[in-house]
Amino acid sequence: MPIIPTDQPLPEVDFDGVGPAVGERFPDLELPNQWGELVDLHERRSERRGLVVIHRSADW
């Protein structure tokens, strides 16, 4: 990954085409919970609405 000098502005990124649109069904997926057990997003929330938060730790 290239290092961007701090005295230069960051490049602009267009996020319009990234991820599902507001109101669009989120893709089917299973992710591990805090105990390592796989959780199916759609099965877990049933017909209720949900919010997906992706947290990328700096410890990797």
Rosetta constraint file for C-alpha pairs under 8 A:
AtomPair CA 4 CA 8 HARMONIC 7.30 0.50
AtomPair CA 4 CA 10 HARMONIC 7.52 0.50
AtomPair CA 20 CA 24 HARMONIC 5.89 0.50
AtomPair CA 20 CA 25 HARMONIC 7.30 0.50
AtomPair CA 20 CA 26 HARMONIC 6.40 0.50
AtomPair CA 28 CA 40 HARMONIC 7.73 0.50
AtomPair CA 28 CA 41 HARMONIC 7.01 0.50
AtomPair CA 28 CA 42 HARMONIC 6.94 0.50
AtomPair CA 29 CA 40 HARMONIC 6.11 0.50
AtomPair CA 29 CA 41 HARMONIC 6.24 0.50
AtomPair CA 30 CA 38 HARMONIC 5.82 0.50
AtomPair CA 30 CA 39 HARMONIC 5.22 0.50
AtomPair CA 30 CA 40 HARMONIC 4.41 0.50
AtomPair CA 30 CA 41 HARMONIC 6.16 0.50
AtomPair CA 31 CA 38 HARMONIC 5.29 0.50
AtomPair CA 31 CA 39 HARMONIC 5.45 0.50
AtomPair CA 31 CA 40 HARMONIC 6.81 0.50
AtomPair CA 31 CA 41 HARMONIC 7.69 0.50
AtomPair CA 32 CA 36 HARMONIC 4.87 0.50
AtomPair CA 32 CA 37 HARMONIC 5.10 0.50
AtomPair CA 32 CA 38 HARMONIC 4.29 0.50
AtomPair CA 32 CA 39 HARMONIC 5.95 0.50
AtomPair CA 33 CA 37 HARMONIC 5.56 0.50
AtomPair CA 33 CA 38 HARMONIC 6.37 0.50
AtomPair CA 33 CA 39 HARMONIC 6.57 0.50
AtomPair CA 39 CA 44 HARMONIC 6.99 0.50
AtomPair CA 40 CA 44 HARMONIC 5.90 0.50
AtomPair CA 41 CA 45 HARMONIC 6.47 0.50
AtomPair CA 42 CA 46 HARMONIC 5.95 0.50
AtomPair CA 42 CA 47 HARMONIC 7.93 0.50
AtomPair CA 45 CA 49 HARMONIC 7.18 0.50
AtomPair CA 45 CA 50 HARMONIC 6.87 0.50
